[in-house]
Amino acid sequence: MTLFSGLLLLLAFFVSAAVCAGLLSDKSPLHILDYPNERSLHQQAIARTGGIAILTAIFIAWGMQIVFGNNSLPLSIPLATLLLGAVSLMDDRHNLSAALRFAIQIMLVIGLLMDQVAVTFNGLSLLLSGFALLWMINLYNFMDGMDGFAAGMSISGFGFMGWAGWIAGQEDFALVCWIIGSANLGFLLFNYPPARIFMGDSGSTTLGLLASALGLWGINQAFFPWWLPLMVFAPFIADASVTIARRLLRGEKIWQAHRSHYYQRLVQKGWGHRNTVLLEYVLMLACGSAAILLLLNPAWVAAGLVFCVLLFLLLGWFIDQYYGVF
């Protein structure tokens, strides 16, 4: 890593932390409170605009990277991120309808696919890429319900995805990812249990978009194989996918607030935010480290992926057996 890269990572960290500190003031026009509801794991109103700090830090550092270094991302990725962040901030303020939010997400996804973020332009891969983008946008939002959780997943997931890009000799892509992780680290100073600020929809939805868009673009550019983004973000993908599948099978409305994710159940069953998120951090680091090991040892990929799936099935079974199925 060059000195310039290190300075950009420090810049992202300190800008994110500084903006978070400002947003905590009740005199800030962006001091929007998140009041507890049926989905919440917190008991009091907490500021919910930390996503603004994360995005501000990311775009300042990316701008410096473009001006003084190299950032070859398709323009559609930062543009879609900005637009989604603006819409999500409006949702944090005014509670937009689910139908309107989803329609806007679809339009942004179409724009990303038209800009060749998708793997290829044959029908099946285009459909799968579009689904992946929409799912990760909403998945990140579903999983942002515990102190320090989404920020920790972003630090780990983007950190390991950037490492994979660096192994492929793509230092500019690695820096793009690491800047996202560094901005989340600055935010985590204020979001680690007990949280003083949440990232809100302006943070969670945009991070979901970035995770899927950068993952798809990295696959498209042959920086890493298709399974790597799935593996580094597996703790989020596995929990959300299984939980939503169960709710669909029970005929529940998946867009309605609930507290049946695995991490939510652990918090409610006495683990608390800190113990649960520390357990999740271990799982994140294990998945990311395994992904890098498999990337460096391709002969182990099939066995490694099977082991990963079996591990998540075992963890899910254990939680269901000892803490019940919601």
C-alpha positions in Angstrom: 0.0 0.0 0.0 1.3 3.5 -0.9 1.5 6.5 1.4 -1.3 8.1 -0.7 -3.6 5.1 -0.1 -2.9 5.2 3.6 -3.7 8.9 3.8 -7.0 8.3 1.9 -8.0 5.6 4.4 -7.2 7.9 7.3 -9.2 10.7 5.6 -12.2 8.5 5.3 -12.0 7.4 8.9 -11.7 10.8 10.4 -14.3 12.5 8.1 -16.8 9.8 9.0 -16.1 10.1 12.7 -16.2 13.9 12.6 -19.5 14.0 10.8 -21.0 11.4 13.2 -20.0 13.6 16.1 -21.8 16.6 14.5 -24.9 14.6 13.8 -25.2 13.6 17.4 -26.0 17.3 18.3 -29.7 18.0 18.6 -29.0 21.3 16.9 -28.1 19.6 13.7 -30.8 19.8 11.0 -30.0 16.2 10.2 -30.5 15.0 13.8 -33.3 12.6 13.0 -34.3 10.1 15.7 -35.2 6.5 15.4 -38.0 5.6 17.8 -38.4 2.0 18.9 -41.0 -0.1 17.1 -41.9 -3.8 16.8 -38.7 -4.6 15.0 -36.4 -2.6 17.3 -33.9 -4.1 19.7 -33.3 -0.7 21.4 -35.5 0.9 24.1 -34.9 4.6 23.5 -34.8 7.0 20.6 -31.4 7.2 18.9 -30.1 9.4 16.0 -30.5 7.5 12.7 -28.5 9.5 10.1 -25.0 8.0 10.5 -25.3 6.9 6.9 -24.7 10.5 5.9 -21.3 10.4 7.7 -20.3 7.2 5.9 -21.3 8.4 2.5 -19.7 11.8 3.0 -16.4 10.1 3.9 -16.6 7.7 1.0 -17.2 10.3 -1.6 -14.6 12.8 -0.4 -12.0 10.0 -0.4 -13.2 8.6 -3.7 -13.0 12.2 -5.1 -9.4 12.5 -4.0 -8.6 9.1 -5.5 -10.0 10.2 -8.8 -8.2 13.5 -8.8 -4.8 12.3 -7.6 -4.8 8.6 -8.2 -6.9 6.1 -10.2 -10.5 5.1 -9.8 -11.9 3.2 -12.8 -15.3 2.4 -11.4 -18.3 2.8 -13.8 -19.9 6.1 -13.2 -23.2 4.3 -12.6 -22.0 2.9 -9.2 -21.3 6.2 -7.4 -24.3 7.9 -9.1 -26.7 5.1 -8.1 -25.3 5.3 -4.6 -25.9 9.0 -4.3 -29.4 8.8 -5.6 -30.3 5.8 -3.4 -28.8 7.6 -0.4 -30.9 10.7 -1.1 -34.1 8.7 -1.4 -33.3 6.7 1.7 -32.6 9.9 3.7 -36.1 11.1 2.6 -37.4 7.7 3.8 -35.7 8.2 7.2 -37.4 11.6 7.4 -40.9 11.0 5.9 -41.4 7.2 5.8 -41.9 6.7 2.1 -44.1 3.8 0.9 -42.5 0.4 0.3 -43.9 0.4 -3.3 -42.2 3.8 -4.1 -38.9 2.8 -2.6 -38.9 -0.5 -4.5 -39.8 1.2 -7.8 -36.9 3.6 -7.4 -34.5 0.7 -6.5 -35.6 -1.1 -9.7 -34.8 1.9 -11.8 -31.4 2.3 -10.2 -30.7 -1.4 -10.8 -31.7 -1.2 -14.5 -29.2 1.8 -14.8 -26.5 -0.3 -13.2 -27.1 -3.2 -15.5 -27.2 -1.0 -18.6 -23.7 0.3 -17.6 -22.4 -3.3 -17.8 -22.1 -3.8 -14.0 -23.7 -7.2 -14.6 -21.6 -10.2 -15.4 -22.8 -10.7 -19.0 -25.8 -9.6 -21.0 -27.3 -13.0 -21.6 -30.8 -13.4 -20.2 -30.2 -15.6 -17.2 -27.1 -13.8 -15.9 -28.8 -10.4 -16.4 -31.8 -11.6 -14.3 -29.6 -13.1 -11.6 -27.5 -9.9 -11.5 -30.6 -7.7 -11.1 -31.9 -10.0 -8.4 -28.6 -9.8 -6.5 -28.5 -6.0 -6.6 -32.1 -5.7 -5.4 -31.7 -8.4 -2.7 -28.5 -6.9 -1.3 -30.0 -3.4 -1.1 -32.9 -4.7 1.0 -30.9 -7.4 2.8 -28.5 -4.9 4.3 -31.5 -2.9 5.5 -33.1 -6.0 7.1 -29.9 -6.9 8.9 -29.2 -3.4 10.2 -30.9 -3.9 13.5 -28.2 -4.4 16.1 -25.5 -2.1 17.4 -22.3 -2.4 15.5 -23.6 -5.1 13.2 -23.9 -3.5 9.7 -20.7 -1.5 10.2 -18.8 -4.6 11.2 -20.0 -6.5 8.2 -19.0 -3.6 6.0 -15.5 -3.4 7.5 -15.0 -7.1 7.1 -16.8 -7.7 3.8 -15.4 -4.7 1.8 -12.0 -5.3 3.5 -11.7 -8.9 2.2 -13.2 -8.1 -1.2 -10.6 -5.4 -1.5 -7.9 -7.8 -0.5 -9.1 -10.2 -3.3 -8.8 -7.3 -5.7 -5.3 -6.5 -4.5 -4.2 -10.1 -5.0 -5.4 -9.8 -8.6 -3.2 -6.7 -9.0 -6.1 -4.2 -8.9 -4.9 -1.7 -6.4 -7.4 1.0 -7.4 -10.3 -1.4 -6.8 -8.9 -2.5 -3.5 -8.6 1.1 -2.4 -12.2 1.8 -3.4 -13.3 -1.1 -1.2 -11.0 -0.2 1.7 -12.2 3.4 1.7 -15.8 2.0 2.3 -14.5 -0.1 5.2 -12.5 2.8 6.7 -15.5 5.1 6.6 -17.5 2.4 8.4 -14.8 2.1 11.0 -15.1 5.8 11.8 -18.8 5.4 12.2 -18.4 2.3 14.4 -16.7 4.5 17.0 -20.2 5.8 17.7 -22.2 2.7 16.8 -20.5 0.0 18.8 -22.7 -1.2 21.7 -24.2 0.7 23.3 -24.8 2.7 20.0 -25.1 6.5 20.1 -26.1 6.7 16.4 -27.5 4.4 13.8 -26.7 4.5 10.0 -30.4 4.5 9.0 -31.6 3.6 5.6 -29.3 6.1 4.0 -26.4 3.9 5.2 -27.8 0.4 5.0 -29.4 0.5 1.6 -26.4 2.2 0.0 -23.9 -0.2 1.5 -26.0 -3.1 0.2 -25.9 -1.6 -3.2 -22.2 -1.1 -3.1 -21.6 -4.6 -1.9 -23.5 -6.1 -4.8 -22.4 -3.6 -7.5 -18.7 -3.8 -6.6 -19.0 -7.6 -6.3 -20.7 -8.0 -9.7 -18.2 -5.6 -11.3 -15.3 -7.4 -9.8 -16.6 -10.7 -11.2 -17.2 -9.1 -14.6 -13.6 -7.8 -14.7 -12.3 -11.2 -13.5 -10.8 -9.8 -10.3 -12.2 -12.8 -8.4 -14.6 -15.7 -8.9 -18.4 -15.5 -8.5 -18.4 -17.1 -5.1 -16.0 -14.7 -3.3 -18.5 -11.8 -2.7 -21.1 -14.3 -1.5 -18.6 -15.8 0.9 -17.2 -12.6 2.4 -20.8 -11.3 3.0 -22.2 -14.7 4.0 -23.1 -13.9 7.6 -25.6 -11.3 6.3 -26.7 -13.3 3.2 -27.4 -16.6 5.1 -29.3 -15.1 8.0 -31.5 -12.8 5.9 -32.2 -15.4 3.2 -33.2 -18.2 5.5 -35.4 -15.8 7.6 -37.2 -14.3 4.7 -37.7 -17.8 3.1 -39.3 -18.9 6.3 -41.6 -15.9 6.5 -42.7 -16.4 2.9 -43.5 -20.0 3.6 -45.6 -18.9 6.5 -47.5 -16.4 4.3 -46.1 -13.4 6.2 -45.6 -10.0 4.6 -41.8 -9.8 4.3 -41.7 -6.0 4.1 -43.3 -5.6 7.6 -41.1 -5.1 10.6 -40.2 -8.2 12.7 -37.6 -9.6 15.1 -37.1 -13.1 13.8 -33.6 -12.9 12.3 -31.1 -15.2 14.0 -29.1 -12.2 15.4 -32.3 -10.6 16.7 -33.3 -13.9 18.5 -29.9 -14.1 20.2 -30.1 -10.6 21.5 -33.6 -11.2 22.8 -32.6 -14.5 24.4 -30.1 -12.8 26.7 -26.9 -12.6 24.6 -27.3 -8.8 24.3 -25.9 -6.5 21.6 -22.3 -6.7 22.5 -21.9 -10.5 22.9 -24.0 -11.2 19.8 -22.1 -8.7 17.6 -18.7 -10.1 18.8 -19.8 -13.6 17.9 -20.9 -12.2 14.5 -17.5 -10.5 14.1 -15.8 -13.9 14.6 -18.0 -15.4 12.0 -17.3 -12.5 9.5 -13.6 -12.8 9.9 -13.8 -16.6 9.6 -15.7 -16.3 6.3 -13.5 -13.6 4.9 -10.3 -15.5 5.8 -11.6 -18.7 4.3 -12.5 -16.9 1.1 -8.9 -15.6 0.7 -7.5 -19.0 1.5 -9.7 -20.6 -1.1 -8.8 -17.9 -3.6 -5.2 -18.8 -3.1 -5.9 -22.5 -3.2 -8.4 -23.1 -6.0 -8.3 -26.9 -5.6 -10.1 -26.5 -2.3 -12.9 -24.4 -3.5 -15.7 -27.0 -3.8 -14.9 -28.6 -0.4 -14.6 -25.1 1.2 -18.0 -23.9 -0.1 -19.7 -27.1 1.0 -18.1 -26.7 4.5 -19.3 -23.1 4.6 -22.9 -24.1 3.8 -22.9 -26.9 6.3 -21.5 -24.6 9.0 -24.3 -22.1 8.6 -26.9 -24.9 8.6 -25.4 -26.2 11.8 -25.4 -22.8 13.4 -29.0 -22.2 12.3 -30.1 -25.6 13.7 -28.3 -24.9 17.0 -30.1 -21.6 17.5 -33.5 -23.1 16.5 -33.0 -26.0 18.9 -31.9 -24.0 21.9 -33.8 -20.8 21.4 -36.8 -21.8 19.4 -38.1 -20.9 15.9 -39.8 -17.6 15.6 
